[in-house]
Amino acid sequence: MGRVGPKRARGRQRRPAEGTARRVFWERFVDRAFAGAPSATARRDLLGEAARIVSGIDLLGGQVTFVGAGPGDAELLTVKAIRVLQAADIILFDDLISHNVLELGQREAGRIQVGTHGGRTDCRQEDVDELMVKLARAGKRVVWLKSGDPMILGDSREEIARLEGSGIAVCVVPGVASVPEVSRNRSTLASPATIGGP
């Protein structure tokens, strides 16, 4: 094979991998499909978005999505939660997440057990925050998979504030809260349960 000239090589490096571009396109296509009736310019907008994705101009950057895993039954996850898990590069989880829920993530995604439940001292909250920032800045789509609804417990709000303070994009996919969670945190139910969305 002949050598590729410098300009041509640089041009190739700017183009995203075919699999990445295809994945991003279909994720955005599905988002549009669930958004309701298409606008008059939907076809033109979609073609323009496809061109930007292929050129590498409009690919999704790193972000962290908090996903509620519900009370542990994989069948109680929302459709949106499953979609996010299928698109994740890295899945963070704690020992409250069942194996069946964890298996819903795409096979290629890295899985890292974290969390501070049960008085664990080997995984500090600061370490978890630092890990999320590091992964997101590396362009990874990170899912922090939490039992119940992530917005009922206060630590998620603190984590989100730290991530946003570091310039990291954050989304929240709520989950089905268990009865003990609701009982312990009745005062928080008046607060918005969702921040953003993928």
Buried (B, 14 or more C-beta within 10 A) or exposed (E): EEEEEEEEEEEEEEEBEEEBBEBBBEBBEEEBEEEEEEEEEEEEEBEEBBEEBBEBEBBBEBBBBBBBBBBBEBEBBBEBBBBBBBBBBBBBBBEBBBEEBBEBBEEEBEBEEBBBEEEEEEBEBEEBBEBBBEBBEEEBBBBBBBBBBBBBBEEBBEBBEBBEEBEBBBBBBBBBBBEEBBEEBEEBEEEEBBBEEB
